[in-house]
């Protein structure tokens, strides 16, 4: 069998990520992040375009969490969190340029294992 010699999915990435978490008291927290990426692809995907693909993408988000016992005392051990994230990709090939918004909510439970 022949081995494909196309590398249009292979890329080199340069990136930067910043994260920060604030402990805001009484078990609450606020976490933020920012990620920037620059991707250069090794070969064009000629099924889409003859251009060499270069992408610039950034992602930013934040999460806030708090123990639910602050709202109702019997919910001890439960923590609720809300998160928002925005993503934007710009590419030299229009098919790969897009943006996205994401909202999430989570509830976690902490228990003691006795170890």
N, C-alpha and C positions, 0 to 999 in steps of 0.2 A: 504494500500500500504506500501511497505517496504521503509525504508529510507536508502540511501546509506551511508556507513560508511567509504568510501575511501576519503583520504585527499591529493591526489597526486597533486592537484593544489594549495594547501595551502602552504605558505612559510613565513619564517621570513627574513626580509631584514635589512641589515646594510648598510648605505650609507653616502656619502659625496658629497656636491655640492659646487662649487666655481663659483661666477659670478663677473664680473667687467665690468663697462661701462666707457669709456673715452669720454668726450665731447671735440672734437678736434678743435673747433672753427668754426665760420660762419655757425652754425647749423648742422655741421657734427658730427657723432658719430661712435665709434667702440666698439662693445660689444663682450665679450668672455665668455665662460663657460666651465667647466669640471665637469663631474658627474661620480662617482665610486659607484657601487653597488655590494654587495655580498648577494646572496639569498641561503637559505637552505630550501629544501622542506621537508615536514613532513612525506611523505610516497612515496615509489616508484610507478610509473605508470607501473604496470607489463605487460601491453599491449605493452610497448616499451622496458623496461629493468627492471631487478630486483635491479639495483643499486639505491641508494638514490641520488637524483639530487642536485648538488650544482653548481650555476652559478656565475661567476664573469663577470661583464659588465662595460664598460666605454664608455662615450660619450663626445665628445669635439666639440666645434663649435665657429664660429665667424660670426658677421654681421657688415657690414659697410653701413651707410646711409648718405644721403646728400640732402639738398633742391635742387630740380631740377632747381630753378631759378638761381643757380650758373652757369648752362650750358646755359640757355635761360631765360631771364628776364620775359617773359610772362607766365612762368609756376609757378608763385607765389602760395603758398599754397600746392604744391605737393612735396612729399618727396619720393625719390627712395632708395631702399636698396637691397643689395645682401648678401646672407648667404651661409655658407658651414657648414656641420655637418658630423662627422664620428662616427660610432657606432661599437663596437666590443663586442661580447658575447662569452665567453668560458665556456663550461659546462662539467660536468663529463659524460654526455650523448651526444654523438656526434651529434645527430639530432638537438640539441638546440644551437650548436656553429655556429656562422656566423658573418659576418661584412656587413656594409652598408655605402654608401656615399650618401649624399643628397645636392643638390644645389637648392637654391630658390631665386626668385626675387619678389619684391613687390613695388607697388606704393600706397601711401596713400595721402588722401586729408584732409586738415584742414580747417574748416570754423567757422565763428563766429556765435553764436546763439543769441546774443543780451541780454543774461540774466545778 
